[in-house]
Amino acid sequence: MSERSYQPLAGKVAVVTGAARGIGRAYAIRLAELGADVAVVDRNLRSFTEVAAEEEAAGGRSTDELIVALGRRTVGLTADVTDPDSIGAAINEVVAALGHLEIVVCNAGGGSGSMTDSLPSHATAQHVETVVQRNLVGTISTCRAAARHIRGQGWGRIVTVSSMAGNMPFRGGGYSIYGAAKAGIEMYTRSLAQELGPHGITVNCLAPGYIATGRLSVMFDNLGSDDLLESVALRRFGTPDDCAGALEFLVTDLGAYVTGTVIPVDGGSMT
Ligand SMILES: NC(=O)c1ccc[n+]([C@@H]2O[C@H](COP(=O)([O-])OP(=O)(O)OC[C@H]3O[C@@H](n4cnc5c(N)ncnc54)[C@H](O)[C@@H]3O)[C@@H](O)[C@H]2O)c1
Protein backbone atom coordinates (compact mmCIF):
# COMPACT_ATOMS: atom_id res chain seq x y z
CA MET A 1 0.00 0.00 0.00
CA SER A 2 1.63 3.26 -1.08
CA GLU A 3 0.83 6.87 -2.01
CA ARG A 4 1.57 7.35 -5.73
CA SER A 5 2.09 10.51 -7.70
CA TYR A 6 0.42 8.84 -10.73
CA GLN A 7 -3.32 9.24 -9.97
CA PRO A 8 -5.27 8.58 -13.20
CA LEU A 9 -8.48 7.80 -11.28
CA ALA A 10 -8.61 11.05 -9.28
CA GLY A 11 -12.23 12.26 -9.14
CA LYS A 12 -13.68 8.81 -9.91
CA VAL A 13 -15.77 6.71 -7.53
CA ALA A 14 -15.39 2.93 -7.46
CA VAL A 15 -17.12 0.09 -5.67
CA VAL A 16 -15.61 -3.34 -5.04
CA THR A 17 -17.74 -6.23 -3.78
CA GLY A 18 -16.17 -8.83 -1.49
CA ALA A 19 -13.47 -6.29 -0.66
CA ALA A 20 -13.07 -7.03 3.06
CA ARG A 21 -10.20 -9.47 2.44
CA GLY A 22 -8.27 -11.41 -0.16
CA ILE A 23 -8.09 -10.33 -3.78
CA GLY A 24 -11.01 -7.91 -3.37
CA ARG A 25 -9.08 -5.96 -0.77
CA ALA A 26 -6.09 -5.70 -3.15
CA TYR A 27 -8.42 -4.39 -5.90
CA ALA A 28 -9.88 -1.75 -3.56
CA ILE A 29 -6.47 -0.61 -2.31
CA ARG A 30 -5.06 -0.40 -5.86
CA LEU A 31 -8.01 1.75 -6.99
CA ALA A 32 -7.47 4.06 -4.01
CA GLU A 33 -3.72 4.25 -4.75
CA LEU A 34 -4.66 5.30 -8.30
CA GLY A 35 -6.68 8.19 -6.89
CA ALA A 36 -10.28 6.87 -6.78
CA ASP A 37 -12.64 7.13 -3.83
CA VAL A 38 -13.58 3.51 -3.12
CA ALA A 39 -16.66 1.96 -1.51
CA VAL A 40 -16.16 -1.41 0.18
CA VAL A 41 -19.10 -3.82 0.00
CA ASP A 42 -19.03 -7.20 1.73
CA ARG A 43 -21.44 -9.49 3.54
CA ASN A 44 -18.98 -9.22 6.45
CA LEU A 45 -16.75 -6.12 6.51
CA ARG A 46 -14.49 -7.84 9.05
CA SER A 47 -14.17 -11.17 7.21
CA PHE A 48 -10.38 -10.69 7.31
CA THR A 49 -10.54 -11.67 11.00
CA GLU A 50 -11.65 -15.19 9.93
CA VAL A 51 -8.21 -15.87 8.38
CA ALA A 52 -5.10 -15.23 10.50
CA ALA A 53 -2.82 -14.50 7.52
CA GLU A 54 -5.32 -11.96 6.14
CA GLU A 55 -5.57 -10.17 9.49
CA GLU A 56 -1.78 -10.07 9.77
CA ALA A 57 -1.33 -8.75 6.21
CA ALA A 58 -3.75 -5.90 6.90
CA GLY A 59 -2.16 -5.11 10.27
CA GLY A 60 -5.59 -5.75 11.81
CA ARG A 61 -7.12 -2.88 9.83
CA SER A 62 -10.28 -3.14 7.72
CA THR A 63 -10.19 -2.24 4.02
CA ASP A 64 -12.01 1.06 4.58
CA GLU A 65 -9.46 2.01 7.26
CA LEU A 66 -6.64 1.28 4.78
CA ILE A 67 -8.35 3.46 2.14
CA VAL A 68 -8.72 6.37 4.57
CA ALA A 69 -4.99 6.03 5.37
CA LEU A 70 -4.34 6.66 1.65
CA GLY A 71 -6.26 9.95 1.88
CA ARG A 72 -9.24 8.76 -0.15
CA ARG A 73 -12.95 8.88 0.71
CA THR A 74 -14.68 5.57 1.37
CA VAL A 75 -17.83 3.99 2.73
CA GLY A 76 -18.09 0.45 4.08
CA LEU A 77 -21.42 -1.26 3.42
CA THR A 78 -22.66 -4.66 4.56
CA ALA A 79 -24.58 -6.33 1.72
CA ASP A 80 -25.10 -9.79 0.27
CA VAL A 81 -24.76 -9.96 -3.51
CA THR A 82 -27.07 -12.99 -3.62
CA ASP A 83 -29.95 -10.71 -2.55
CA PRO A 84 -30.79 -8.23 -5.35
CA ASP A 85 -32.48 -5.84 -2.89
CA SER A 86 -29.45 -5.86 -0.59
CA ILE A 87 -26.86 -5.14 -3.30
CA GLY A 88 -29.22 -2.68 -5.03
CA ALA A 89 -29.63 -0.68 -1.81
CA ALA A 90 -25.86 -0.75 -1.20
CA ILE A 91 -25.08 0.63 -4.66
CA ASN A 92 -27.65 3.40 -4.12
CA GLU A 93 -25.99 4.19 -0.78
CA VAL A 94 -22.57 4.43 -2.46
CA VAL A 95 -23.92 7.07 -4.83
CA ALA A 96 -25.67 8.91 -1.98
CA ALA A 97 -22.49 8.92 0.14
CA LEU A 98 -19.81 9.55 -2.52
CA GLY A 99 -21.83 11.49 -5.13
CA HIS A 100 -21.51 9.37 -8.27
CA LEU A 101 -20.17 6.03 -9.54
CA GLU A 102 -17.91 5.16 -12.48
CA ILE A 103 -16.07 1.91 -11.66
CA VAL A 104 -17.48 -1.41 -10.43
CA VAL A 105 -15.53 -4.55 -9.59
CA CYS A 106 -17.80 -7.58 -9.09
CA ASN A 107 -15.37 -9.65 -7.05
CA ALA A 108 -17.60 -11.29 -4.41
CA GLY A 109 -17.83 -15.01 -5.05
CA GLY A 110 -16.02 -18.27 -4.50
CA GLY A 111 -16.43 -22.03 -4.51
CA SER A 112 -18.12 -24.20 -1.93
CA GLY A 113 -17.70 -27.71 -0.54
CA SER A 114 -15.17 -30.42 -1.37
CA MET A 115 -14.02 -31.80 -4.71
CA THR A 116 -16.55 -34.66 -4.23
CA ASP A 117 -19.49 -32.39 -3.31
CA SER A 118 -18.86 -30.48 -6.51
CA LEU A 119 -18.54 -33.39 -8.97
CA PRO A 120 -20.88 -32.82 -11.93
CA SER A 121 -23.04 -35.90 -11.28
CA HIS A 122 -23.00 -35.60 -7.45
CA ALA A 123 -23.63 -31.90 -6.79
CA THR A 124 -26.85 -31.49 -4.79
CA ALA A 125 -29.55 -29.01 -5.74
CA GLN A 126 -28.55 -27.00 -2.65
CA HIS A 127 -24.90 -26.88 -3.75
CA VAL A 128 -25.91 -25.73 -7.24
CA GLU A 129 -28.18 -23.04 -5.79
CA THR A 130 -25.50 -21.74 -3.39
CA VAL A 131 -22.68 -21.58 -5.91
CA VAL A 132 -24.69 -20.17 -8.81
CA GLN A 133 -26.24 -17.50 -6.56
CA ARG A 134 -22.90 -16.46 -5.01
CA ASN A 135 -21.11 -16.16 -8.33
CA LEU A 136 -23.33 -15.74 -11.42
CA VAL A 137 -26.51 -14.26 -9.91
CA GLY A 138 -24.53 -12.01 -7.53
CA THR A 139 -22.51 -10.62 -10.44
CA ILE A 140 -25.59 -9.99 -12.58
CA SER A 141 -27.43 -8.26 -9.70
CA THR A 142 -24.41 -6.04 -8.98
CA CYS A 143 -23.95 -5.05 -12.64
CA ARG A 144 -27.66 -4.35 -13.05
CA ALA A 145 -27.77 -2.10 -9.99
CA ALA A 146 -24.55 -0.26 -10.94
CA ALA A 147 -25.27 0.19 -14.66
CA ARG A 148 -28.26 2.41 -13.86
CA HIS A 149 -25.87 4.93 -12.27
CA ILE A 150 -22.90 4.61 -14.64
CA ARG A 151 -24.86 4.82 -17.90
CA GLY A 152 -25.31 8.39 -19.05
CA GLN A 153 -21.98 9.68 -17.68
CA GLY A 154 -20.06 8.93 -20.90
CA TRP A 155 -17.27 6.97 -19.16
CA GLY A 156 -17.30 3.84 -17.05
CA ARG A 157 -15.51 0.61 -16.22
CA ILE A 158 -17.12 -2.65 -15.13
CA VAL A 159 -14.89 -5.59 -14.25
CA THR A 160 -16.30 -9.01 -13.39
CA VAL A 161 -14.37 -11.94 -11.90
CA SER A 162 -14.25 -15.46 -13.28
CA SER A 163 -11.60 -18.12 -12.60
CA MET A 164 -9.43 -20.45 -14.65
CA ALA A 165 -12.12 -22.96 -13.61
CA GLY A 166 -14.49 -21.03 -15.88
CA ASN A 167 -12.78 -22.25 -19.02
CA MET A 168 -10.87 -25.44 -18.05
CA PRO A 169 -12.19 -28.44 -16.11
CA PHE A 170 -10.19 -29.68 -13.14
CA ARG A 171 -8.88 -33.21 -13.57
CA GLY A 172 -11.66 -35.58 -12.49
CA GLY A 173 -14.36 -32.91 -12.77
CA GLY A 174 -14.30 -31.28 -9.30
CA TYR A 175 -15.61 -27.75 -8.78
CA SER A 176 -17.83 -28.25 -11.82
CA ILE A 177 -20.69 -26.02 -10.67
CA TYR A 178 -18.26 -23.24 -9.72
CA GLY A 179 -16.69 -23.55 -13.18
CA ALA A 180 -20.11 -23.46 -14.85
CA ALA A 181 -21.14 -20.37 -12.85
CA LYS A 182 -17.87 -18.60 -13.73
CA ALA A 183 -18.28 -19.53 -17.42
CA GLY A 184 -21.72 -17.89 -17.18
CA ILE A 185 -20.09 -14.72 -15.82
CA GLU A 186 -17.72 -14.65 -18.81
CA MET A 187 -20.60 -14.86 -21.30
CA TYR A 188 -22.69 -12.32 -19.39
CA THR A 189 -19.69 -9.96 -19.45
CA ARG A 190 -19.39 -10.19 -23.24
CA SER A 191 -23.09 -9.36 -23.67
CA LEU A 192 -22.98 -6.45 -21.20
CA ALA A 193 -19.99 -5.03 -23.10
CA GLN A 194 -22.08 -4.99 -26.26
CA GLU A 195 -24.95 -3.20 -24.53
CA LEU A 196 -22.87 -0.59 -22.69
CA GLY A 197 -20.12 0.07 -25.24
CA PRO A 198 -22.11 2.83 -26.99
CA HIS A 199 -22.28 4.61 -23.58
CA GLY A 200 -18.48 4.74 -23.24
CA ILE A 201 -18.41 1.94 -20.68
CA THR A 202 -15.96 -0.96 -21.01
CA VAL A 203 -16.90 -4.33 -19.48
CA ASN A 204 -14.24 -6.98 -19.00
CA CYS A 205 -13.58 -10.05 -16.90
CA LEU A 206 -10.50 -11.20 -14.94
CA ALA A 207 -9.93 -14.95 -14.61
CA PRO A 208 -7.43 -15.62 -11.79
CA GLY A 209 -5.59 -18.92 -11.43
CA TYR A 210 -4.00 -20.11 -8.18
CA ILE A 211 -3.81 -16.89 -6.14
CA ALA A 212 -2.19 -17.22 -2.70
CA THR A 213 -4.63 -15.28 -0.54
CA GLY A 214 -4.49 -15.87 3.20
CA ARG A 215 -7.34 -18.36 2.90
CA LEU A 216 -5.99 -20.35 -0.06
CA SER A 217 -2.31 -20.49 0.96
CA VAL A 218 -3.31 -23.04 3.60
CA MET A 219 -5.25 -25.09 1.02
CA PHE A 220 -2.33 -25.03 -1.44
CA ASP A 221 -0.05 -26.38 1.32
CA ASN A 222 -2.54 -29.16 2.10
CA LEU A 223 -2.92 -30.14 -1.57
CA GLY A 224 0.87 -30.20 -2.09
CA SER A 225 2.26 -26.94 -3.44
CA ASP A 226 5.01 -28.59 -5.53
CA ASP A 227 2.48 -30.69 -7.49
CA LEU A 228 0.24 -27.69 -8.12
CA LEU A 229 3.16 -25.54 -9.25
CA GLU A 230 4.10 -28.14 -11.89
CA SER A 231 0.93 -27.01 -13.69
CA VAL A 232 1.84 -23.29 -13.57
CA ALA A 233 4.18 -22.12 -16.35
CA LEU A 234 5.73 -19.38 -14.18
CA ARG A 235 6.24 -21.93 -11.32
CA ARG A 236 4.85 -19.64 -8.61
CA PHE A 237 1.42 -18.91 -7.19
CA GLY A 238 -0.12 -15.58 -8.06
CA THR A 239 -0.61 -12.82 -5.52
CA PRO A 240 -3.58 -10.48 -4.98
CA ASP A 241 -1.30 -7.71 -6.29
CA ASP A 242 -0.83 -9.63 -9.58
CA CYS A 243 -4.63 -9.47 -10.00
CA ALA A 244 -4.68 -5.77 -9.04
CA GLY A 245 -2.13 -5.09 -11.81
CA ALA A 246 -4.48 -6.53 -14.42
CA LEU A 247 -7.33 -4.49 -12.94
CA GLU A 248 -5.21 -1.33 -13.19
CA PHE A 249 -4.76 -1.99 -16.92
CA LEU A 250 -8.53 -2.38 -17.44
CA VAL A 251 -9.72 0.65 -15.46
CA THR A 252 -7.15 3.21 -16.66
CA ASP A 253 -6.65 4.59 -20.16
CA LEU A 254 -4.17 1.76 -20.84
CA GLY A 255 -7.23 -0.44 -21.41
CA ALA A 256 -9.37 2.20 -23.12
CA TYR A 257 -9.95 0.12 -26.30
CA VAL A 258 -10.39 -3.24 -24.55
CA THR A 259 -13.92 -4.48 -23.92
CA GLY A 260 -15.83 -7.76 -23.86
CA THR A 261 -12.71 -9.79 -23.04
CA VAL A 262 -11.63 -12.29 -20.41
CA ILE A 263 -8.06 -11.80 -19.19
CA PRO A 264 -6.44 -14.80 -17.47
CA VAL A 265 -4.22 -13.91 -14.49
CA ASP A 266 -2.92 -17.42 -13.94
CA GLY A 267 0.80 -17.53 -14.68
CA GLY A 268 0.12 -19.81 -17.64
CA SER A 269 -1.75 -22.52 -15.70
CA MET A 270 -3.10 -25.84 -16.92
CA THR A 271 -5.53 -27.42 -14.39
N1 LIG B 1 -8.00 -16.96 -4.70
C1 LIG B 1 -7.98 -17.59 -5.86
O1 LIG B 1 -7.06 -18.38 -6.13
C2 LIG B 1 -9.06 -17.35 -6.90
C3 LIG B 1 -8.92 -17.99 -8.13
C4 LIG B 1 -9.88 -17.78 -9.12
C5 LIG B 1 -10.94 -16.92 -8.87
N2 LIG B 1 -11.06 -16.33 -7.66
C6 LIG B 1 -12.23 -15.44 -7.47
O2 LIG B 1 -11.78 -14.20 -6.94
C7 LIG B 1 -12.78 -13.68 -6.05
C8 LIG B 1 -12.15 -13.40 -4.69
O3 LIG B 1 -11.57 -14.60 -4.21
P1 LIG B 1 -10.73 -14.64 -2.82
O4 LIG B 1 -9.88 -15.86 -2.91
O5 LIG B 1 -10.14 -13.33 -2.52
O6 LIG B 1 -11.94 -14.96 -1.78
P2 LIG B 1 -12.06 -14.79 -0.19
O7 LIG B 1 -12.96 -15.88 0.28
O8 LIG B 1 -10.74 -14.65 0.49
O9 LIG B 1 -12.82 -13.39 -0.04
C9 LIG B 1 -14.12 -13.26 -0.54
C10 LIG B 1 -14.79 -12.05 0.11
O10 LIG B 1 -16.09 -11.96 -0.48
C11 LIG B 1 -17.06 -11.87 0.55
N3 LIG B 1 -18.30 -12.50 0.06
C12 LIG B 1 -18.50 -13.82 -0.20
N4 LIG B 1 -19.76 -14.03 -0.58
C13 LIG B 1 -20.38 -12.82 -0.56
C14 LIG B 1 -21.69 -12.39 -0.84
N5 LIG B 1 -22.66 -13.26 -1.16
N6 LIG B 1 -21.98 -11.06 -0.75
C15 LIG B 1 -21.02 -10.17 -0.40
N7 LIG B 1 -19.76 -10.54 -0.09
C16 LIG B 1 -19.44 -11.84 -0.17
C17 LIG B 1 -16.46 -12.59 1.74
O11 LIG B 1 -17.03 -12.15 2.98
C18 LIG B 1 -14.97 -12.22 1.60
O12 LIG B 1 -14.69 -11.02 2.28
C19 LIG B 1 -13.92 -14.70 -6.04
O13 LIG B 1 -14.90 -14.34 -6.99
C20 LIG B 1 -13.23 -15.99 -6.47
O14 LIG B 1 -14.13 -16.90 -7.08
C21 LIG B 1 -10.15 -16.52 -6.66
PDBQT file of the ligand as one rigid body, heavy atoms in Angstrom, charges set to zero:
ROOT
HETATM    1  N1  LIG A 301      -8.002 -16.963  -4.705  1.00  0.00    +0.000 N 
HETATM    2  C1  LIG A 301      -7.982 -17.590  -5.858  1.00  0.00    +0.000 C 
HETATM    3  O1  LIG A 301      -7.055 -18.379  -6.127  1.00  0.00    +0.000 OA
HETATM    4  C2  LIG A 301      -9.057 -17.350  -6.901  1.00  0.00    +0.000 A 
HETATM    5  C3  LIG A 301      -8.922 -17.995  -8.128  1.00  0.00    +0.000 A 
HETATM    6  C4  LIG A 301      -9.878 -17.782  -9.118  1.00  0.00    +0.000 A 
HETATM    7  C5  LIG A 301     -10.943 -16.924  -8.873  1.00  0.00    +0.000 A 
HETATM    8  N2  LIG A 301     -11.061 -16.328  -7.661  1.00  0.00    +0.000 N 
HETATM    9  C6  LIG A 301     -12.225 -15.442  -7.470  1.00  0.00    +0.000 C 
HETATM   10  O2  LIG A 301     -11.783 -14.203  -6.944  1.00  0.00    +0.000 OA
HETATM   11  C7  LIG A 301     -12.784 -13.678  -6.054  1.00  0.00    +0.000 C 
HETATM   12  C8  LIG A 301     -12.149 -13.400  -4.691  1.00  0.00    +0.000 C 
HETATM   13  O3  LIG A 301     -11.566 -14.603  -4.206  1.00  0.00    +0.000 OA
HETATM   14  P1  LIG A 301     -10.731 -14.641  -2.823  1.00  0.00    +0.000 P 
HETATM   15  O4  LIG A 301      -9.880 -15.855  -2.907  1.00  0.00    +0.000 OA
HETATM   16  O5  LIG A 301     -10.140 -13.328  -2.518  1.00  0.00    +0.000 OA
HETATM   17  O6  LIG A 301     -11.943 -14.961  -1.785  1.00  0.00    +0.000 OA
HETATM   18  P2  LIG A 301     -12.062 -14.786  -0.187  1.00  0.00    +0.000 P 
HETATM   19  O7  LIG A 301     -12.964 -15.883   0.276  1.00  0.00    +0.000 OA
HETATM   20  O8  LIG A 301     -10.738 -14.652   0.489  1.00  0.00    +0.000 OA
HETATM   21  O9  LIG A 301     -12.819 -13.388  -0.044  1.00  0.00    +0.000 OA
HETATM   22  C9  LIG A 301     -14.116 -13.257  -0.543  1.00  0.00    +0.000 C 
HETATM   23  C10 LIG A 301     -14.787 -12.055   0.106  1.00  0.00    +0.000 C 
HETATM   24  O10 LIG A 301     -16.091 -11.962  -0.485  1.00  0.00    +0.000 OA
HETATM   25  C11 LIG A 301     -17.064 -11.873   0.546  1.00  0.00    +0.000 C 
HETATM   26  N3  LIG A 301     -18.299 -12.504   0.060  1.00  0.00    +0.000 N 
HETATM   27  C12 LIG A 301     -18.497 -13.819  -0.201  1.00  0.00    +0.000 A 
HETATM   28  N4  LIG A 301     -19.763 -14.028  -0.581  1.00  0.00    +0.000 NA
HETATM   29  C13 LIG A 301     -20.377 -12.816  -0.561  1.00  0.00    +0.000 A 
HETATM   30  C14 LIG A 301     -21.694 -12.387  -0.837  1.00  0.00    +0.000 A 
HETATM   31  N5  LIG A 301     -22.658 -13.264  -1.160  1.00  0.00    +0.000 N 
HETATM   32  N6  LIG A 301     -21.982 -11.065  -0.753  1.00  0.00    +0.000 NA
HETATM   33  C15 LIG A 301     -21.017 -10.174  -0.396  1.00  0.00    +0.000 A 
HETATM   34  N7  LIG A 301     -19.758 -10.536  -0.088  1.00  0.00    +0.000 NA
HETATM   35  C16 LIG A 301     -19.441 -11.837  -0.170  1.00  0.00    +0.000 A 
HETATM   36  C17 LIG A 301     -16.457 -12.589   1.741  1.00  0.00    +0.000 C 
HETATM   37  O11 LIG A 301     -17.027 -12.147   2.984  1.00  0.00    +0.000 OA
HETATM   38  C18 LIG A 301     -14.974 -12.221   1.604  1.00  0.00    +0.000 C 
HETATM   39  O12 LIG A 301     -14.687 -11.016   2.277  1.00  0.00    +0.000 OA
HETATM   40  C19 LIG A 301     -13.921 -14.703  -6.038  1.00  0.00    +0.000 C 
HETATM   41  O13 LIG A 301     -14.901 -14.340  -6.988  1.00  0.00    +0.000 OA
HETATM   42  C20 LIG A 301     -13.232 -15.990  -6.467  1.00  0.00    +0.000 C 
HETATM   43  O14 LIG A 301     -14.135 -16.901  -7.076  1.00  0.00    +0.000 OA
HETATM   44  C21 LIG A 301     -10.147 -16.519  -6.657  1.00  0.00    +0.000 A 
ENDROOT
TORSDOF 0
